[in-house]
Amino acid sequence: MKVIGINTSPRDGSNNKIAIQTALDAAAAKGAETEIFDTCKMNISGCQGDNYCKAHGGKCAIDDDMTKIYAAIEEADAIIFGSPIYFGNITGQGKLVIDRLYAYFMSDEHKELFSNKKVSIIGTNGVAPKEACLPALNGILEAFGMLGFQKGEVIDLPDNNDLKAIEGKDDQLAEAKTLGENL
């Protein structure tokens, strides 16, 4: 089994990356091969909306680092998408990745490929209550569902505004670990 993590937090030492890595470590402990992508350290352009992908079997016209994520998604058995919540939504970096998944939209071939792949979502935030963050995270899970993926868990880990704050929160790390074990 291969599990990938897509971290869309722009901060080094981010709580979101720590949570994703915790989930990946739990999956690895059960025998999974894991890999994490730090999208903020990658060159990923926005979707151009040119529908090139629709005329070319789901291949995006843009040749940038998103091609590495496409390849990993296609090879993975499970995906953990993670983003901090900023002003009620995922990061801009996260939105770039989600928008570029449009290349797969309305592709029967990809829907079949993705039908055996599970996606789970990890969100972190600073001060907002879970009720304010879960709609954005659930929306991302629904977007993956529209592409044919199996929908896994969504967790939001609040009160993590300071760098590495989550490291002292055993209950939140346990949630991330359980998410990884359930893949």
KAZI-V254397 format. One record per backbone hydrogen bond with DSSP energy under -0.5 kcal/mol. NH is the residue of the N-H (numbers start at 0). CO is the residue of the C=O. E is the energy in kcal/mol with one decimal. If there is no record, write none. Layout:
BEGIN
nh:NH co:CO e:E
nh:NH co:CO e:E
END
This chain:
BEGIN
nh:2 co:32 e:-3.0
nh:3 co:77 e:-2.2
nh:4 co:34 e:-2.7
nh:5 co:79 e:-3.2
nh:6 co:4 e:-0.6
nh:6 co:36 e:-2.9
nh:7 co:5 e:-0.6
nh:7 co:81 e:-2.0
nh:13 co:10 e:-1.1
nh:17 co:13 e:-1.9
nh:18 co:14 e:-2.4
nh:19 co:15 e:-2.7
nh:20 co:16 e:-3.0
nh:21 co:17 e:-2.2
nh:22 co:18 e:-2.1
nh:23 co:19 e:-2.8
nh:24 co:20 e:-2.8
nh:25 co:21 e:-1.8
nh:26 co:22 e:-2.1
nh:27 co:23 e:-2.7
nh:28 co:24 e:-2.1
nh:29 co:25 e:-0.7
nh:29 co:26 e:-0.7
nh:30 co:27 e:-2.1
nh:31 co:26 e:-2.2
nh:32 co:0 e:-3.1
nh:34 co:2 e:-1.4
nh:36 co:4 e:-2.8
nh:38 co:6 e:-2.2
nh:38 co:36 e:-0.9
nh:40 co:37 e:-1.9
nh:41 co:38 e:-1.4
nh:43 co:41 e:-1.0
nh:53 co:50 e:-0.5
nh:54 co:50 e:-1.1
nh:54 co:51 e:-0.7
nh:55 co:51 e:-0.8
nh:55 co:52 e:-0.5
nh:57 co:52 e:-3.0
nh:58 co:55 e:-1.4
nh:59 co:57 e:-0.6
nh:63 co:61 e:-0.9
nh:64 co:42 e:-2.2
nh:66 co:63 e:-1.8
nh:67 co:64 e:-1.3
nh:68 co:64 e:-0.9
nh:69 co:65 e:-2.9
nh:70 co:66 e:-2.2
nh:71 co:67 e:-2.0
nh:72 co:68 e:-2.8
nh:73 co:69 e:-2.5
nh:74 co:70 e:-1.5
nh:75 co:71 e:-2.0
nh:76 co:1 e:-3.2
nh:77 co:1 e:-1.6
nh:78 co:117 e:-2.7
nh:79 co:3 e:-2.6
nh:80 co:78 e:-0.6
nh:80 co:119 e:-2.5
nh:81 co:5 e:-2.9
nh:81 co:79 e:-0.5
nh:82 co:121 e:-2.1
nh:84 co:123 e:-2.7
nh:85 co:83 e:-0.6
nh:85 co:88 e:-3.0
nh:86 co:84 e:-0.5
nh:88 co:85 e:-1.4
nh:94 co:90 e:-2.2
nh:95 co:91 e:-2.0
nh:96 co:92 e:-1.6
nh:97 co:93 e:-2.5
nh:98 co:94 e:-3.0
nh:99 co:95 e:-2.0
nh:100 co:96 e:-1.0
nh:100 co:97 e:-0.8
nh:101 co:98 e:-1.5
nh:102 co:99 e:-1.4
nh:103 co:100 e:-2.3
nh:104 co:101 e:-1.6
nh:106 co:103 e:-1.4
nh:107 co:105 e:-0.7
nh:110 co:106 e:-2.6
nh:111 co:107 e:-2.1
nh:112 co:108 e:-2.0
nh:113 co:109 e:-3.1
nh:114 co:110 e:-1.1
nh:115 co:112 e:-0.7
nh:116 co:113 e:-2.4
nh:117 co:76 e:-1.7
nh:118 co:149 e:-2.4
nh:119 co:78 e:-2.6
nh:120 co:152 e:-2.8
nh:121 co:80 e:-2.3
nh:122 co:154 e:-2.8
nh:123 co:82 e:-1.1
nh:124 co:156 e:-1.6
nh:131 co:128 e:-1.7
nh:132 co:128 e:-0.8
nh:132 co:129 e:-1.1
nh:133 co:129 e:-2.8
nh:135 co:132 e:-0.6
nh:136 co:132 e:-1.7
nh:137 co:133 e:-3.2
nh:138 co:134 e:-2.0
nh:139 co:135 e:-1.6
nh:140 co:136 e:-1.9
nh:141 co:137 e:-2.3
nh:142 co:138 e:-1.9
nh:143 co:139 e:-2.1
nh:144 co:140 e:-2.2
nh:145 co:141 e:-2.3
nh:146 co:142 e:-0.9
nh:146 co:143 e:-0.6
nh:147 co:144 e:-1.6
nh:148 co:143 e:-1.9
nh:149 co:113 e:-0.6
nh:149 co:116 e:-2.9
nh:151 co:118 e:-3.2
nh:151 co:149 e:-0.6
nh:154 co:120 e:-2.3
nh:156 co:122 e:-2.8
nh:157 co:155 e:-0.7
nh:159 co:124 e:-3.2
nh:163 co:12 e:-1.5
nh:164 co:161 e:-2.0
nh:166 co:163 e:-1.4
nh:167 co:164 e:-1.4
nh:168 co:165 e:-2.3
nh:169 co:167 e:-0.7
nh:172 co:168 e:-2.4
nh:173 co:169 e:-2.2
nh:174 co:170 e:-1.5
nh:175 co:171 e:-2.1
nh:176 co:172 e:-2.5
nh:177 co:173 e:-2.6
nh:178 co:174 e:-2.2
nh:179 co:175 e:-2.2
nh:180 co:176 e:-2.4
nh:181 co:177 e:-1.9
nh:182 co:179 e:-1.0
END
